[in-house]
């Protein structure tokens, strides 16, 4: 076969359905799909035949080299997205803003005024400006603003892209005979996908193995109930929802385990074929976005009212004599609008949020959406699972309790190194042989737990080099836990006592998997050393598993279990649980036959084959023989206690929700400071179980319980959702952690859904707003601290920008309304003379304001953010206190600016300079330069004052080096405008004398003095 035919053959093997995707896709993907001839439905083919056609061994999977080759050939496993927006379109999008349209209108008005002045100029006389500088400057500043917005938006997109890479979904596949976890995008046709509860299915595939496998396919078929899956070949083609031996991309496993061979990836999957019909929905605005829209609306209305008042006042007092007066009045309205609205606010807000999210990611808290940051600072309750989040998730079997006694295992971690020590009191009481019997039963107990197990303990040789003359090297062993840590701890314990010799001859033939509802699991295995006879091995919660046991193994003999035996076992459970051990019971049942078909009660289908073992738990999981139970310890994380205390200080309540025994949960909660109790009796009274929650009569009683109880044990997934909803009804902002698929509803319902990055299922990660990369409770508290700091910084630069812009509005409004008193307009003059030009206001808003505002977005906290109570989401971002700050500073800023202008004008309130030889126009230019410069420096000092509502500016004055750098940059820009000739012409400025600079700085300092005096009064009021 030549290479071309070989490639086409492999291509056809990878796509049984062979339909090309619809819609406008890239040409490369179209070509790939068009090469594929129609193929039969893989659901109609035998599983082994499917594997053979794809050129893969189901027992080993693809090799890494072959997987890489196929990835290069077929492309990544992802749906084709819309073509990326060209950069030039993104740049032009920066001009799609009502304010920009207003400024463009101002440009048109300015050009009309320039043409009229040129036309009315006498021949040979100097009439009007040589160039329309106002229009040119406005256009240039619009371009600069667009460039800055484009750069900032690009940086924010890069930050979001980096986060998406960190939260990329992953899948377990069989590569080179070992289970590997890879990015879902790298899955290729022929991959053997290993499925477990909570996994998102990465591609379309044919099942090769399934144990109690149920898949939620509502996203694809609309079927609301999870669909049971099996490996049987279909006799005829069926609808998508009835292909029980197939799994499909985009669906999720709700129960059981399985393995599937990938038949289609990317656009060739079923969901890929309908991808063009899927429409993206716009996200709702966050509270912060809604607040910004509200503020813009209020500012717009206020400016329109002010502009209307000014225009009416001018029309009544001075009248409009010609077209020049109308144009000047329109330019005045534009100046007011430019002064009122902080043009760079949206871009600055995006960048500050993006920087904050990046800092959170460095602390292992990955926030999926920028605007979710604001919610973090409002959390009032954190509901957390115990295992792995509050504890280390390093499960270790320390106790084994059997009918003959109890033993202790030494050693910690996953290294199978340790020994068994008898600790039962029976030997001391004179019962001969009790210690030996307990040790023998402990070996059997651990063997049963290791067989009924889906975990894996991997041994890896790591070569190390010793420093020395001979540079000798040695091999160390690294032990890696694969799967559930609890299950791996049983394998480790079994290896410690050489129990692996007992189960080495067993081969698993079927499994009844663990689920959160069943709280147990069982496997059926055949003994190759005993003619293949079958045995059921089971493990689970002791109180649950006891219900299926009718016999007990004592000192090598099996006898009926008595009520006394049950009470003794349950008493041991209580004792171990009180010592913070998690308990797991073990039992078995010999079936006495090598064929399941010979077991009484086992169902046989019409073809004479045994029905899936996973569906026959009622037959196989009964009449079990109890052999013993283990006590597993998972020590609390050392840093969590301090984090719980920190959360409590911040007004945040910590709630533990776990499936463990009540006494175990209570003891861990007490150790961590979640509850305050001293003894086991007290601990029991502070915990509610799922059963007790079900017994509560109504919603009011449920709310009353959740208001007072902070530890919940033996809960089902539906209880977690009810607890979250109850806490929300009480007005709390709830953060909820989760890892399993059944946690997803509660995680999604919570105000801040938090998924575990290490142990969390893909379904839960998709439902969450935040992912913990380290599964650590302390990371949540650190994220809350960071969220509060980010929110504070947002308030800081909003206080700064809005007070500065209000100062500009009051300057323009006061300068026009008081023009005669201040000397801005002279007796007999016609038209409107604005105190500051629109180009000067644009310069302040877009260049001088932007750098300090960005620097305030990374400002260190000026007080202890964790010493405050949580903010309510109903609280306004800009509250009454802040509006007071904004208006007060705005008035002071406008007053000192107008005073500075008055001091350089004839006929003013504070000075009475005569109109000398330079004329009123030149004098007005100098006064404008003074006002322009005073306003810039007043805003620079206002940036320092805006860091706190009531704390002195001198507290942590030099803590933010970025802010001082921004002030220095803005100062240099203003000096350039004052002293560079062509900028003088563009912005209507003239160089200032040394004396004028003293006046500028002195008047600007009044803003800082006034702010400090106001803060002193506020602090005195707070102390009282």
Secondary structure, 3 states (H helix, E strand, C coil): CCHHHHHHHHHHHCCCCCCCCCCCCCHHHHHHHHCCCCCCCHHHCCHHHHHHHCCCCCCCCECHHHHHHHHHHHCCCCCCCCCCCCHHHHHHHCCCCHHHHHHHHHHHHHHHHHHHHHHHCCCCCCCCCCCCHHHHHHHHHHHHHHHHHHHHHHHHHHHHHHHHHHCCCEEEEEECCEEEEEEHHHCCCCCEEEECCCCECCCEEEEEEEEEEEEECHHHHCCCCCEECCCCCCCCCCCHHHCCCEECCCCEEEEEEEEEEEEECHHHCHHHHCHHHCCCCCCCCCHHHHHHHHHHHHHHHHHHHHHHHHHHHHHHHCCCCCHHHHHHHHHHHHHHHHHHCCCCHHHHHHHHHHHHHHHHHHCCEEECCHHHHHHHCCCCEEEECCCCCCECCCCEEEEEEECCEEEEECCCCCCCCCCEEECCCCCCCCCCCHHHHHHHHHHHHHHHHHHCCCCEEEEEEEEEECCCCCCCEEEEEEEEEECCHHHHHHHHHHHHCCCHHHHCCEEEEEEECCCCCCCEEEEEEEECCCCCEEEEEEEECHHHHHHHEEEEEECCEEEECCHHHHHHHHHHHHHHHHCCCEEEEEEEEECCCCCHHHCCCCCECCCCCECCHHHCHHHHCCCEEEEEEEEEECCECCCHHHHHHHHHHCCCEEEEECCCCHHHHHHHHHHHCCCCCCCHHHHHCCEEEHHHHHCCCCHHHHHHHHHHCCEEECCCHHHHHHHHHHHHHCCCCEEEEECCHHHHHHHHHCCEEEEECCCCCHHHHHHCCEEECCCCHHHHHHHHHHHHHHHHHHHHHHHHHHHHHHHHHHHHHHHHHCHHHHCCCCCCCCCCCCCCCHHHHHHHHHHHHHHHHHHHCCCCCCCCHHHCCCCCCCCCCCCHHHHHHHHHHHHHHHHHHHHHHHCCCCCCCCCCCCCCCCHHHHHHHHHHHHHHHHHHHHHHHHHHHCCCCCCCCCCCCCCCHHHHHHHHHHHHHHHHHHHCHHHHHHHCCCCCCHHHHHHHHHHHHHHHHHHHHHHHHHHHHHHC
